[in-house]
Amino acid sequence: MVTIKDIAKAASVSVTTVSRALNGYDDVNEGTRHKIKTIANQLGYSPNMAARSLISKKTKTLGLLLSNVTRDSSKDNIAFEVLCGINDRSGELDYDLVLFSTTPQKQRMKSYKTLCQERGVDGVIIMGIRLDDPYLKEIVSSDIPCVLIDITLQGPNVGYVTSDNTHGAFTAVKHLLESGHRQIAMINGHAQADVSLLRLKGYREALAEYGIPFDESLVVDGRFSEHGGKLAASQIFTSRSDVTALFCASDLMALGALQTAKDMGKIVPDDISIIGFDNIDLTAYCTPALTTVHQHKYELGFEAAQVLIDLLEGKDVVHHVMLDTTLISRDSVRKI
């Protein structure tokens, strides 16, 4: 195994010079640095990351903690796109990425800090966590840097990256209102998802702008699943025949609502208009093509990695990012 001593001997410099050159210190002459790196490559040198981490107390490894990601939820591809963004940015900045998951059962046996220490990560990106998750309180007060995706909490070592969920929902419902709809129901996710609360806020704000009172009976949770969307749409269609439009807080729930409409003999958009949220790939190819709110899923991951690395490296920058959303108008909404 090639060591820095071998490189120092071949380059006729000290071990200290080799170490500083390979670790990017700016007090090494550029010509010497190039010579050392060339020799290191020729000799096939590979840094001992374990030894390096013992010295620096840093592993240059990020953890990605995913919660509530199941095979059933893979249809929307959101977690994969976010993961690609995290992986690309962490790789560009020379950080490794470790994926790990947890369950409520595991959390009772192992604290968040213990989990992170066992995996040897410097910091963590967390996605899919519920507001009532037992880890959340520990995360916010922990000294382990963390970035939350889609939970707008901050602390000394905590940042977040999210889409502008309230404005996205507001834009979707306003589009329905501008199309002449007044009886607009909402299929939301669930009360322990931060995005559900924010998208409900946008729904209510759009109705208020048009002087329409909020009717709690028009909001039904679909738990962010296609099956949940089917059940919620069935409940709305059965109990409220006056509803002419649905705003769904996710595309999967909107696809479920489309199926229920078809099963009940309703034509979209002639009988019922439907808008989703996320702009997953399937929405462009279903019949009719679904009007939806686009959020930048890859960028959520990319920015989460950047914010976490900024936290780890002590950069004095803003540790929260909110990405814009855009309404994608297709064929599932009609003017009345």
N, C-alpha and C positions, 0 to 999 in steps of 0.2 A: 504493500500500500504506500502510495506516494505521500510524503508529508511536506510541510512548509520548509523543513530543514533541507530536504532534497532540492527544492526550488531555490533556496538561498545559496546553496553550494553551486548549483549550475549557473546562477545569475551573478555570483561573486558579490553578493550583498548580505546584510544581516537578516536574521530571522524576523526581527522587528520590522524592518523595511518591507519584507514580503507580506507580513501580516497586515500592515497598514495599507499597502498597495491593494491587496485583495479585498479589503474591507472599505475601500473608497475614501480613505482619509486624504485631504487636499494638501497635506504637507509633503507629499511624495512627488518628485519630478515626473512630468508626464511621460518623458522618454523612458525613465526607469519603470514606471507603472506598466507601460506597453510591453517592455521587455519581459517583465515578471509574468504578466498575463499570458504572453506568447509561450514562455517556457512551461508555465503551469498547464496550458492546453496540450503542449507537445508531450509532456510527461503523463498526461491523463489524470491530473489532480482533481479530486472531488472533496469539497469541504466537509468536515465532520460536524454535521448540524447538532448532534447531541452535545459534543464538546463545546461548540460555539454557544449553545443555549445555556450551558452551565456557567460560562464566563459572563455572558451578557444578561442572564436571567430572562431572556426572551427567546421564544421558539420560532418567531415569524410564522405562526400558524393561527389561522382564524377558524373558529367553530361556527357551523351553521346548524342551529337547533330548529328543527321543523316539528310543528305540532299539528295534529288533525289532518295530516296528509295521508290519504288512503288510496287504494287502487280505484275505488269508485270516483274519487275526486280528480283522477288523472285525466279525465276527458277534457277538462278545460285548459290543460297545459300551462296554467299560470305559474305553478311552482317551478316547472322546468325552465321557463323563460327567465324567471327571477334568478334561479340557480346559475344559468348561463352568464347573466350579467355579473353576479358575484364572482364567479370563477374567472371570467376574463379580466376584471379589474384587479383582483387579488394577484393573479398571475403576472400581470403587467408590472405590479409593484413589488414582485418577488416575495409574495406571501403564499404559503400553502393553505389549503382548505380542507377541513375535516367535517364530515356530515355526521350528526348524531341526533337521535330522537329520544323522546321521553313519554311517559304515560303517567296519569295520576297515581297509579300503583307504585311505579318506580320513584315518584317524587316523595312519597311518604317514607321511603327507605333511604333516599340519598338527596342531600341538599344541592342547590344549584352550584354553589361554590365547589363542593366536592366533585361534582360531575365535570366541571371545567378543569379542575386540577388533575383529575384522572386522565382526561383527554389531552392535557398539556397544551392548552390554547391560551394565547395572549388576550384574546377578546372574542366576543360572540355576536353573531347576527341572529335574530330570532324572528321567525315568521309563523303565522297561524295561531298564535297564543290567544287564549280567551281572557277577557277582563277579570274573570273570577279564578284564573289560574293561580294555584298556590305559590308558584315561582315568581309571579310578577312583582310582589312587594319586595322580595329578596333581590331581584334583579335591579330595581331602581336604587336600592341602598347599597349595592355591592361595590367593591373597589375594582371589580373586573370590568373593563370597558365593554359596552354593549350598545348595539344599534337595533332598535325595534322597527320592523316593517309593518306599517298600517296600525300602529298604536301611538298616538300623539302624546307620549309622556317624555319628560326630560328630568335629568338629575345630573350631579357632578360628573359622572362617568357614563351617562346615557344620552344617546342621540336617537333620532328617528328619521325615517324616510317614508313618505306616503304620497298618494295622489290627492288632488283637491276633490275629495269625495262629496262635500257639500255642494260645491259649485257644479260638479258633474251631474248630480241628481237634480239640482235646480234647473239646469239647462235642458235635461231630458223632459221633466214635467212641464216646463215652459213651452217646449216644442209641442207637446200634446195640447196645452191650453191655447196656443196660437193656431192650432189646427181645429179649434172649435170644441174640444172636449171639455166637459165640466164635471162629469162623474168619473173621476180617475181613482182607481184602487192601486195599492202598492203591495207587492210581494217582497217582504224584507227578509233578511237573513235570520239573525237571532239577537236577543238583547245583550249577550255577552261578547259581541263583536263591535269593536270601535267603529268600523266602517258602516255597520248597520245604523248606529246612532247618528252618524254624520250624514248618511244618505237620507235618512228619515227627516233630518233637519232641512236638507235641501228640498225635499218633497213638500214639507210644510211651508217653507219660505215662498216657494213658487205659487202655491195655492193662495197664500196670504196676499201676494202681490196682485192677484186677480180678485181679491175680496171673497174668496171661497172659504168657508169655515172648515176646520179640520174635523174629520169624522173618523174616530178611532176604529169603528167597525169595518172601515175600508182598508185597513192595514192587517195583513196576515203574514206570519212568519213561514218561510219555506226552507229554512236551515241551509241555504246555499247549495242545495242539491236538486238535480233534475226531478227526482221523485217528490221532493218537498214542494217544488214548483207546481207539479201536477196536482197534488192534494190541495194546495192553497188556491190555485185557480178554480178547482172544482167547488171549493167552499164559497168563493166569491161569486162565481157564475150562478150557483144554486140559490144563494141568499140575496143577491143584489142584481136583479135583472136590468136595473137602470144603468149599470156600469158600461161605459163605452170604450174605456182604455185602461191598460195595465202598465204600471212602471215596475219593473223587476230589478232588484238590487244586485243581480248577477245574471249573466247570460245563461248559465245552466238552468236556473229557475225559469227564465224566459222560454227556453226550449221545452221545459216541462209544461209550461202554460200553453205553448203552441200545440202540443200534443193533446192536452185536455180539450182545448177549443175544437180541434179536429174530431176528437171522440164524441163531443157533445153536439156535433153538427154545426158549429160556428165557423164562419169563414173569416180568416184574417187577411186583410184589415177591414173587409166590408162590414162585419158584425162587431168585431173587437180589434182595437189597435193595441200593439204590444211593443214596448221598448225594454231593452236589456242594459247591462252594464258590464264592461270589461273589454269587449270586442275580441273575443276568442275566435280562432280560425273558422270554426263551424258556422258562425253566424252569417258569413257571406254565402254559404252554400245550402242553408236550409230553405224550405219553401213556406212562405215567402222569405226572402233574405231579410234578416232582422236589423231594424234600426237599433243602435246601441251607443253607449258612451265608451270611447276608446281611452284606455289608460296605458301608460308606457311601462309595460311589465319588465322588459329587459333592463330598462333604465333604473327601475326601482332597485334591482339587484346591484347594478353597476355603482349607483350612488351610495347604496348601503355599505358596500366594501370601501369606497372612498372615505365616507364619514368615519367608519370604524378605524381605518388606518390613520386618519387625521387625529383621532382621539388617542390612539396608541403612541403616536409620534409627538404628541403634545402641541399640535399646531393650534394657534389661536384663530380659529375660523368658526363659522356658524355650524353647529352640529345637528342641524335639522334641515330637511329638504322637503319641499312640497312641489310635486310635478303637476303640470297642467293636464286637463282632460279635454277631449274634443267629441262633439256629437257626430256620429256617423249616420247619415240619413239614408235608409234603404226603402224596402217595400212594405213594412209591417205597420205603417201608420197611414191613415187616410184623413183628409179634411172633412169635417161635417158642418 
